[in-house]
Amino acid sequence: MALFKKRTVGKPGEWYYCLEHKKVEEGPECPNKDRFGPYASREEAQHAMDTARERNLEWETDPNWHDKSSPPGD
């Protein structure tokens, strides 16, 4: 008997964005490594790449993550 069962069918209302197929999926259809989520709604999953882009920009411009006291290249 397996300790962990592979979940092949998602719960209704769980939405994911598949990075490989560039599509929204209800329930986990593709492997974890190829998707973002879960999201609460289909619309939220449709905007997954926009959300990731915005979060990356926030991180790149966050002064708390960039130590200005050390010279470039260190």
Distance bins in CASP14 RR format, pairs under 12 A and 6 or more apart:
PFRMAT RR
TARGET T0000
AUTHOR 0000-0000-0000
RMODE 2
METHOD distances of the structure
MODEL  1
6 28 0 0 0 0 1 0 0 0 0 0 0
6 31 0 0 0 0 0 1 0 0 0 0 0
6 32 0 0 0 0 0 1 0 0 0 0 0
7 14 0 0 0 0 0 1 0 0 0 0 0
7 27 0 0 0 0 1 0 0 0 0 0 0
7 28 1 0 0 1 0 0 0 0 0 0 0
7 29 0 0 0 0 0 1 0 0 0 0 0
7 31 0 0 0 0 0 1 0 0 0 0 0
7 32 0 0 0 0 0 1 0 0 0 0 0
7 38 0 0 0 0 0 1 0 0 0 0 0
8 27 0 0 0 0 1 0 0 0 0 0 0
8 28 0 0 0 0 1 0 0 0 0 0 0
8 29 0 0 0 0 1 0 0 0 0 0 0
8 30 0 0 0 0 0 1 0 0 0 0 0
8 31 0 0 0 0 0 1 0 0 0 0 0
9 25 0 0 0 0 0 1 0 0 0 0 0
9 26 0 0 0 0 1 0 0 0 0 0 0
9 27 1 0 0 1 0 0 0 0 0 0 0
9 28 0 0 0 0 1 0 0 0 0 0 0
9 29 0 0 0 0 1 0 0 0 0 0 0
10 16 0 0 0 0 1 0 0 0 0 0 0
10 25 0 0 0 0 1 0 0 0 0 0 0
10 26 1 0 0 1 0 0 0 0 0 0 0
10 27 1 1 0 0 0 0 0 0 0 0 0
10 28 1 0 1 0 0 0 0 0 0 0 0
10 29 0 0 0 0 1 0 0 0 0 0 0
10 30 0 0 0 0 0 1 0 0 0 0 0
10 35 0 0 0 0 0 1 0 0 0 0 0
10 37 0 0 0 0 0 1 0 0 0 0 0
10 38 0 0 0 0 1 0 0 0 0 0 0
11 26 0 0 0 0 1 0 0 0 0 0 0
11 27 1 0 0 1 0 0 0 0 0 0 0
11 28 0 0 0 0 1 0 0 0 0 0 0
11 38 0 0 0 0 1 0 0 0 0 0 0
11 40 0 0 0 0 0 1 0 0 0 0 0
12 26 1 0 0 1 0 0 0 0 0 0 0
12 27 0 0 0 0 1 0 0 0 0 0 0
12 38 0 0 0 0 0 1 0 0 0 0 0
12 42 0 0 0 0 0 1 0 0 0 0 0
13 24 0 0 0 0 0 1 0 0 0 0 0
13 25 0 0 0 0 0 1 0 0 0 0 0
13 26 1 0 0 1 0 0 0 0 0 0 0
13 27 1 0 0 1 0 0 0 0 0 0 0
13 28 0 0 0 0 0 1 0 0 0 0 0
13 37 0 0 0 0 0 1 0 0 0 0 0
13 38 0 0 0 0 1 0 0 0 0 0 0
13 39 0 0 0 0 1 0 0 0 0 0 0
13 40 1 0 0 1 0 0 0 0 0 0 0
13 41 1 0 0 1 0 0 0 0 0 0 0
13 42 0 0 0 0 1 0 0 0 0 0 0
13 44 0 0 0 0 0 1 0 0 0 0 0
13 45 0 0 0 0 1 0 0 0 0 0 0
14 24 0 0 0 0 0 1 0 0 0 0 0
14 25 0 0 0 0 1 0 0 0 0 0 0
14 26 1 0 0 1 0 0 0 0 0 0 0
14 27 1 0 1 0 0 0 0 0 0 0 0
14 28 1 0 0 1 0 0 0 0 0 0 0
14 29 0 0 0 0 0 1 0 0 0 0 0
14 35 0 0 0 0 0 1 0 0 0 0 0
14 37 0 0 0 0 1 0 0 0 0 0 0
14 38 1 0 1 0 0 0 0 0 0 0 0
14 39 1 0 0 1 0 0 0 0 0 0 0
14 40 0 0 0 0 1 0 0 0 0 0 0
14 41 0 0 0 0 0 1 0 0 0 0 0
14 42 0 0 0 0 0 1 0 0 0 0 0
14 44 0 0 0 0 0 1 0 0 0 0 0
14 45 0 0 0 0 1 0 0 0 0 0 0
15 23 0 0 0 0 0 1 0 0 0 0 0
15 24 1 0 0 1 0 0 0 0 0 0 0
15 25 1 0 0 1 0 0 0 0 0 0 0
15 26 1 0 1 0 0 0 0 0 0 0 0
15 27 1 0 0 1 0 0 0 0 0 0 0
15 28 0 0 0 0 0 1 0 0 0 0 0
15 29 0 0 0 0 0 1 0 0 0 0 0
15 35 0 0 0 0 0 1 0 0 0 0 0
15 36 0 0 0 0 1 0 0 0 0 0 0
15 37 1 0 0 1 0 0 0 0 0 0 0
15 38 1 0 0 1 0 0 0 0 0 0 0
15 39 1 0 1 0 0 0 0 0 0 0 0
15 40 1 0 0 1 0 0 0 0 0 0 0
15 41 1 0 0 1 0 0 0 0 0 0 0
15 42 1 0 1 0 0 0 0 0 0 0 0
15 43 0 0 0 0 1 0 0 0 0 0 0
15 44 1 0 0 1 0 0 0 0 0 0 0
15 45 1 1 0 0 0 0 0 0 0 0 0
15 46 0 0 0 0 1 0 0 0 0 0 0
15 47 0 0 0 0 0 1 0 0 0 0 0
15 48 0 0 0 0 1 0 0 0 0 0 0
16 23 0 0 0 0 1 0 0 0 0 0 0
16 24 1 0 0 1 0 0 0 0 0 0 0
16 25 1 0 1 0 0 0 0 0 0 0 0
16 26 1 0 0 1 0 0 0 0 0 0 0
16 27 1 0 0 1 0 0 0 0 0 0 0
16 28 1 0 0 1 0 0 0 0 0 0 0
16 29 1 0 0 1 0 0 0 0 0 0 0
16 30 1 0 0 1 0 0 0 0 0 0 0
16 31 0 0 0 0 0 1 0 0 0 0 0
16 32 0 0 0 0 1 0 0 0 0 0 0
16 34 0 0 0 0 1 0 0 0 0 0 0
16 35 1 0 1 0 0 0 0 0 0 0 0
16 36 1 0 0 1 0 0 0 0 0 0 0
16 37 1 0 1 0 0 0 0 0 0 0 0
16 38 1 0 1 0 0 0 0 0 0 0 0
16 39 1 0 0 1 0 0 0 0 0 0 0
16 40 0 0 0 0 0 1 0 0 0 0 0
16 41 0 0 0 0 0 1 0 0 0 0 0
16 42 0 0 0 0 0 1 0 0 0 0 0
16 44 0 0 0 0 0 1 0 0 0 0 0
16 45 1 0 0 1 0 0 0 0 0 0 0
16 46 0 0 0 0 0 1 0 0 0 0 0
16 48 0 0 0 0 1 0 0 0 0 0 0
17 23 1 0 0 1 0 0 0 0 0 0 0
17 24 1 0 1 0 0 0 0 0 0 0 0
17 25 1 0 0 1 0 0 0 0 0 0 0
17 26 0 0 0 0 0 1 0 0 0 0 0
17 27 0 0 0 0 0 1 0 0 0 0 0
17 28 0 0 0 0 0 1 0 0 0 0 0
17 29 0 0 0 0 0 1 0 0 0 0 0
17 30 0 0 0 0 1 0 0 0 0 0 0
17 34 0 0 0 0 1 0 0 0 0 0 0
17 35 1 0 0 1 0 0 0 0 0 0 0
17 36 1 0 1 0 0 0 0 0 0 0 0
17 37 1 0 0 1 0 0 0 0 0 0 0
17 38 0 0 0 0 1 0 0 0 0 0 0
17 39 1 0 0 1 0 0 0 0 0 0 0
17 41 0 0 0 0 0 1 0 0 0 0 0
17 42 0 0 0 0 0 1 0 0 0 0 0
17 43 0 0 0 0 0 1 0 0 0 0 0
17 44 0 0 0 0 1 0 0 0 0 0 0
17 45 1 0 1 0 0 0 0 0 0 0 0
17 46 1 0 0 1 0 0 0 0 0 0 0
17 47 0 0 0 0 1 0 0 0 0 0 0
17 48 1 1 0 0 0 0 0 0 0 0 0
17 49 1 0 0 1 0 0 0 0 0 0 0
17 50 0 0 0 0 0 1 0 0 0 0 0
17 51 0 0 0 0 1 0 0 0 0 0 0
17 52 0 0 0 0 1 0 0 0 0 0 0
18 24 1 0 0 1 0 0 0 0 0 0 0
18 25 1 0 1 0 0 0 0 0 0 0 0
18 26 0 0 0 0 0 1 0 0 0 0 0
18 27 0 0 0 0 0 1 0 0 0 0 0
18 28 0 0 0 0 1 0 0 0 0 0 0
18 29 1 0 0 1 0 0 0 0 0 0 0
18 30 1 0 1 0 0 0 0 0 0 0 0
18 31 0 0 0 0 1 0 0 0 0 0 0
18 32 0 0 0 0 0 1 0 0 0 0 0
18 33 0 0 0 0 0 1 0 0 0 0 0
18 34 1 0 1 0 0 0 0 0 0 0 0
18 35 1 0 1 0 0 0 0 0 0 0 0
18 36 0 0 0 0 1 0 0 0 0 0 0
18 37 0 0 0 0 1 0 0 0 0 0 0
18 45 0 0 0 0 1 0 0 0 0 0 0
18 46 0 0 0 0 0 1 0 0 0 0 0
18 48 0 0 0 0 1 0 0 0 0 0 0
18 49 0 0 0 0 0 1 0 0 0 0 0
19 25 0 0 0 0 0 1 0 0 0 0 0
19 30 0 0 0 0 1 0 0 0 0 0 0
19 31 0 0 0 0 0 1 0 0 0 0 0
19 32 0 0 0 0 0 1 0 0 0 0 0
19 33 0 0 0 0 1 0 0 0 0 0 0
19 34 1 0 1 0 0 0 0 0 0 0 0
19 35 1 0 0 1 0 0 0 0 0 0 0
19 36 1 0 0 1 0 0 0 0 0 0 0
19 37 0 0 0 0 0 1 0 0 0 0 0
19 45 0 0 0 0 0 1 0 0 0 0 0
19 48 0 0 0 0 1 0 0 0 0 0 0
19 49 0 0 0 0 1 0 0 0 0 0 0
19 52 0 0 0 0 1 0 0 0 0 0 0
20 29 0 0 0 0 0 1 0 0 0 0 0
20 30 1 0 0 1 0 0 0 0 0 0 0
20 31 0 0 0 0 1 0 0 0 0 0 0
20 32 0 0 0 0 0 1 0 0 0 0 0
20 33 0 0 0 0 1 0 0 0 0 0 0
20 34 1 0 1 0 0 0 0 0 0 0 0
20 35 0 0 0 0 1 0 0 0 0 0 0
20 36 0 0 0 0 0 1 0 0 0 0 0
21 29 0 0 0 0 1 0 0 0 0 0 0
21 30 1 0 0 1 0 0 0 0 0 0 0
21 31 0 0 0 0 0 1 0 0 0 0 0
21 34 1 0 0 1 0 0 0 0 0 0 0
21 35 0 0 0 0 1 0 0 0 0 0 0
22 30 0 0 0 0 0 1 0 0 0 0 0
22 34 0 0 0 0 0 1 0 0 0 0 0
22 35 0 0 0 0 0 1 0 0 0 0 0
22 36 0 0 0 0 0 1 0 0 0 0 0
22 45 0 0 0 0 0 1 0 0 0 0 0
22 46 0 0 0 0 0 1 0 0 0 0 0
22 48 0 0 0 0 0 1 0 0 0 0 0
22 49 0 0 0 0 1 0 0 0 0 0 0
23 29 0 0 0 0 1 0 0 0 0 0 0
23 30 0 0 0 0 1 0 0 0 0 0 0
23 34 0 0 0 0 0 1 0 0 0 0 0
23 35 0 0 0 0 0 1 0 0 0 0 0
23 36 0 0 0 0 0 1 0 0 0 0 0
23 42 0 0 0 0 0 1 0 0 0 0 0
23 45 0 0 0 0 1 0 0 0 0 0 0
23 46 0 0 0 0 1 0 0 0 0 0 0
23 48 0 0 0 0 0 1 0 0 0 0 0
23 49 0 0 0 0 0 1 0 0 0 0 0
24 30 0 0 0 0 0 1 0 0 0 0 0
24 35 0 0 0 0 1 0 0 0 0 0 0
24 36 0 0 0 0 0 1 0 0 0 0 0
24 37 0 0 0 0 0 1 0 0 0 0 0
24 38 0 0 0 0 0 1 0 0 0 0 0
24 39 0 0 0 0 1 0 0 0 0 0 0
24 41 0 0 0 0 1 0 0 0 0 0 0
24 42 1 0 1 0 0 0 0 0 0 0 0
24 43 0 0 0 0 1 0 0 0 0 0 0
24 44 0 0 0 0 1 0 0 0 0 0 0
24 45 1 0 1 0 0 0 0 0 0 0 0
24 46 1 0 1 0 0 0 0 0 0 0 0
24 47 0 0 0 0 1 0 0 0 0 0 0
24 48 0 0 0 0 1 0 0 0 0 0 0
24 49 0 0 0 0 0 1 0 0 0 0 0
25 31 0 0 0 0 0 1 0 0 0 0 0
25 34 0 0 0 0 0 1 0 0 0 0 0
25 35 1 0 0 1 0 0 0 0 0 0 0
25 36 0 0 0 0 0 1 0 0 0 0 0
25 37 0 0 0 0 1 0 0 0 0 0 0
25 38 0 0 0 0 1 0 0 0 0 0 0
25 39 0 0 0 0 0 1 0 0 0 0 0
25 42 0 0 0 0 1 0 0 0 0 0 0
25 45 1 0 0 1 0 0 0 0 0 0 0
25 46 0 0 0 0 0 1 0 0 0 0 0
25 48 0 0 0 0 0 1 0 0 0 0 0
26 35 0 0 0 0 0 1 0 0 0 0 0
26 37 0 0 0 0 0 1 0 0 0 0 0
26 38 0 0 0 0 1 0 0 0 0 0 0
26 39 0 0 0 0 0 1 0 0 0 0 0
26 41 0 0 0 0 0 1 0 0 0 0 0
26 42 1 0 0 1 0 0 0 0 0 0 0
26 45 0 0 0 0 1 0 0 0 0 0 0
27 35 0 0 0 0 1 0 0 0 0 0 0
27 37 0 0 0 0 1 0 0 0 0 0 0
27 38 1 0 0 1 0 0 0 0 0 0 0
27 39 0 0 0 0 0 1 0 0 0 0 0
27 42 0 0 0 0 0 1 0 0 0 0 0
27 45 0 0 0 0 1 0 0 0 0 0 0
28 34 0 0 0 0 1 0 0 0 0 0 0
28 35 1 0 0 1 0 0 0 0 0 0 0
28 36 0 0 0 0 0 1 0 0 0 0 0
28 37 0 0 0 0 1 0 0 0 0 0 0
28 38 1 0 0 1 0 0 0 0 0 0 0
28 39 0 0 0 0 0 1 0 0 0 0 0
28 45 0 0 0 0 0 1 0 0 0 0 0
29 35 0 0 0 0 1 0 0 0 0 0 0
30 36 0 0 0 0 0 1 0 0 0 0 0
30 37 0 0 0 0 0 1 0 0 0 0 0
32 38 0 0 0 0 0 1 0 0 0 0 0
35 45 0 0 0 0 1 0 0 0 0 0 0
35 48 0 0 0 0 1 0 0 0 0 0 0
35 49 0 0 0 0 0 1 0 0 0 0 0
35 52 0 0 0 0 0 1 0 0 0 0 0
36 44 0 0 0 0 0 1 0 0 0 0 0
36 45 1 0 0 1 0 0 0 0 0 0 0
36 46 0 0 0 0 0 1 0 0 0 0 0
36 47 0 0 0 0 0 1 0 0 0 0 0
36 48 1 0 1 0 0 0 0 0 0 0 0
36 49 0 0 0 0 1 0 0 0 0 0 0
36 50 0 0 0 0 0 1 0 0 0 0 0
36 51 0 0 0 0 1 0 0 0 0 0 0
36 52 1 0 0 1 0 0 0 0 0 0 0
36 53 0 0 0 0 0 1 0 0 0 0 0
36 55 0 0 0 0 0 1 0 0 0 0 0
37 44 0 0 0 0 1 0 0 0 0 0 0
37 45 1 0 0 1 0 0 0 0 0 0 0
37 46 0 0 0 0 0 1 0 0 0 0 0
37 47 0 0 0 0 0 1 0 0 0 0 0
37 48 1 0 0 1 0 0 0 0 0 0 0
37 51 0 0 0 0 0 1 0 0 0 0 0
37 52 0 0 0 0 0 1 0 0 0 0 0
38 44 0 0 0 0 1 0 0 0 0 0 0
38 45 0 0 0 0 1 0 0 0 0 0 0
38 48 0 0 0 0 0 1 0 0 0 0 0
39 45 1 0 1 0 0 0 0 0 0 0 0
39 46 0 0 0 0 1 0 0 0 0 0 0
39 47 0 0 0 0 1 0 0 0 0 0 0
39 48 1 0 0 1 0 0 0 0 0 0 0
39 51 0 0 0 0 1 0 0 0 0 0 0
39 52 0 0 0 0 0 1 0 0 0 0 0
40 47 0 0 0 0 0 1 0 0 0 0 0
41 47 0 0 0 0 1 0 0 0 0 0 0
41 48 0 0 0 0 0 1 0 0 0 0 0
42 48 0 0 0 0 0 1 0 0 0 0 0
43 50 0 0 0 0 0 1 0 0 0 0 0
43 51 0 0 0 0 0 1 0 0 0 0 0
44 50 0 0 0 0 0 1 0 0 0 0 0
44 51 1 0 0 1 0 0 0 0 0 0 0
45 51 0 0 0 0 1 0 0 0 0 0 0
45 52 0 0 0 0 0 1 0 0 0 0 0
47 53 0 0 0 0 1 0 0 0 0 0 0
47 54 0 0 0 0 1 0 0 0 0 0 0
47 55 0 0 0 0 0 1 0 0 0 0 0
48 54 0 0 0 0 0 1 0 0 0 0 0
48 55 0 0 0 0 0 1 0 0 0 0 0
49 55 0 0 0 0 0 1 0 0 0 0 0
49 56 0 0 0 0 0 1 0 0 0 0 0
50 56 0 0 0 0 0 1 0 0 0 0 0
50 57 0 0 0 0 0 1 0 0 0 0 0
51 57 0 0 0 0 0 1 0 0 0 0 0
51 58 0 0 0 0 0 1 0 0 0 0 0
52 58 0 0 0 0 0 1 0 0 0 0 0
52 59 0 0 0 0 0 1 0 0 0 0 0
53 59 0 0 0 0 0 1 0 0 0 0 0
53 60 0 0 0 0 0 1 0 0 0 0 0
54 60 0 0 0 0 0 1 0 0 0 0 0
54 61 0 0 0 0 0 1 0 0 0 0 0
55 61 0 0 0 0 0 1 0 0 0 0 0
55 62 0 0 0 0 0 1 0 0 0 0 0
56 62 0 0 0 0 0 1 0 0 0 0 0
56 65 0 0 0 0 0 1 0 0 0 0 0
58 64 0 0 0 0 0 1 0 0 0 0 0
58 65 0 0 0 0 1 0 0 0 0 0 0
59 65 1 0 0 1 0 0 0 0 0 0 0
59 66 0 0 0 0 1 0 0 0 0 0 0
60 66 0 0 0 0 1 0 0 0 0 0 0
63 69 0 0 0 0 0 1 0 0 0 0 0
66 72 0 0 0 0 0 1 0 0 0 0 0
67 73 0 0 0 0 0 1 0 0 0 0 0
67 74 0 0 0 0 1 0 0 0 0 0 0
68 74 0 0 0 0 0 1 0 0 0 0 0
END
